Amino acid sequence: MAQTSGFDFERSDIAINAIAWIAVGLGAFVLLVPLVMPLIFPQSLHHASPAARPALSSSAPPLEIAPADELERARREDAEATSTYGWVDRERGIVRVPVKRATEMLLRKGLPGWPAP
């Protein structure tokens, strides 16, 4: 028998009945899942909407309105804290010393338990 058209198909592809079974299985899955899910999750049947949105906890950080300004302010405060003297705890006699001065004191005294250079 001679073929009249010049077209043919790949004969080693998947069988049409396998495609049909996959389609039937997919259709059954799509139809059965919404019916089975309420049995697994019965709380999903109760549609309750909250009266109001939950408030943020008091431990939540505030939102930054101008992050660049906040960063600049934090850097100024850090620079001031590392370059000035100040009390950390006046009752216990703990003071804050500028970093340069603290480095000089550490080089002069050394650290207990460390060998001298």
C-alpha positions as CSV (number, residue, x, y, z in Angstrom):
1,M,0.0,0.0,0.0
2,A,1.5,3.2,-1.1
3,Q,1.3,6.3,1.1
4,T,-0.3,9.2,-0.7
5,S,0.7,11.9,1.6
6,G,4.3,12.7,2.6
7,F,3.5,12.9,6.3
8,D,3.8,10.2,8.9
9,F,4.1,10.1,12.7
10,E,6.5,8.7,15.2
11,R,5.4,5.2,16.0
12,S,7.5,4.8,19.2
13,D,5.7,7.6,21.1
14,I,3.4,7.1,24.1
15,A,0.2,5.1,23.4
16,I,-3.0,7.0,23.1
17,N,-4.6,4.9,25.8
18,A,-1.9,5.9,28.3
19,I,-2.6,9.6,27.5
20,A,-6.3,8.9,28.1
21,W,-5.6,7.3,31.5
22,I,-3.4,10.2,32.5
23,A,-6.2,12.6,31.5
24,V,-8.8,10.6,33.5
25,G,-6.6,10.5,36.5
26,L,-5.9,14.2,36.4
27,G,-9.6,15.0,36.0
28,A,-10.5,12.7,39.0
29,F,-7.8,14.4,41.1
30,V,-9.1,17.9,40.2
31,L,-12.7,16.8,41.1
32,L,-12.0,14.8,44.2
33,V,-9.5,17.1,46.0
34,P,-12.1,19.8,46.8
35,L,-14.4,17.1,48.2
36,V,-11.7,15.4,50.3
37,M,-10.0,18.6,51.7
38,P,-12.9,19.5,54.1
39,L,-12.6,16.0,55.6
40,I,-8.9,16.5,56.2
41,F,-9.2,20.1,57.4
42,P,-12.7,20.6,58.9
43,Q,-11.8,24.0,60.3
44,S,-11.8,25.3,56.7
45,L,-15.6,25.0,56.6
46,H,-16.0,27.8,59.1
47,H,-15.6,31.1,57.3
48,A,-14.8,33.6,60.1
49,S,-13.4,37.0,59.3
50,P,-11.8,38.9,62.0
51,A,-13.5,42.0,63.3
52,A,-10.3,44.1,63.1
53,R,-6.8,43.6,61.9
54,P,-4.5,42.4,64.7
55,A,-2.5,45.1,66.3
56,L,1.2,45.1,66.1
57,S,2.9,43.9,69.2
58,S,4.6,46.5,71.4
59,S,7.9,44.8,70.8
60,A,7.7,45.4,67.0
61,P,10.2,48.0,65.8
62,P,8.8,51.3,64.5
63,L,8.8,51.8,60.7
64,E,11.5,54.1,59.4
65,I,10.0,57.0,57.5
66,A,13.4,58.4,56.3
67,P,16.0,55.7,56.6
68,A,18.9,57.9,55.3
69,D,18.2,60.4,58.0
70,E,18.0,57.7,60.7
71,L,21.3,56.2,59.5
72,E,23.0,59.6,59.6
73,R,21.6,60.3,63.1
74,A,22.8,56.8,64.3
75,R,26.3,57.5,62.8
76,R,26.5,60.9,64.6
77,E,25.5,59.3,67.9
78,D,28.1,56.5,67.5
79,A,30.8,59.0,66.5
80,E,30.0,61.1,69.6
81,A,29.9,58.1,71.9
82,T,33.3,56.9,70.7
83,S,35.0,60.3,70.9
84,T,33.8,61.7,74.2
85,Y,33.8,61.0,77.9
86,G,30.6,60.1,79.7
87,W,29.0,58.2,82.5
88,V,27.8,54.7,81.8
89,D,26.8,53.9,85.4
90,R,27.5,56.7,87.9
91,E,26.6,54.6,91.0
92,R,29.1,51.9,90.1
93,G,31.7,54.4,88.8
94,I,31.7,53.1,85.2
95,V,32.7,55.7,82.6
96,R,32.9,55.9,78.8
97,V,36.3,56.8,77.5
98,P,37.1,57.9,73.9
99,V,38.5,55.1,71.8
100,K,41.9,56.8,71.2
101,R,42.4,57.4,74.9
102,A,41.3,53.8,75.7
103,T,43.8,52.5,73.1
104,E,46.6,54.5,74.7
105,M,45.7,53.3,78.2
106,L,45.6,49.7,77.0
107,L,49.0,50.0,75.3
108,R,50.5,51.5,78.4
109,K,49.0,49.0,80.9
110,G,48.6,45.9,78.8
111,L,46.0,43.2,79.3
112,P,46.2,40.9,82.3
113,G,47.3,37.4,81.3
114,W,48.7,38.5,77.9
115,P,52.4,38.6,77.2
116,A,54.0,42.0,76.8
117,P,55.1,42.9,73.3
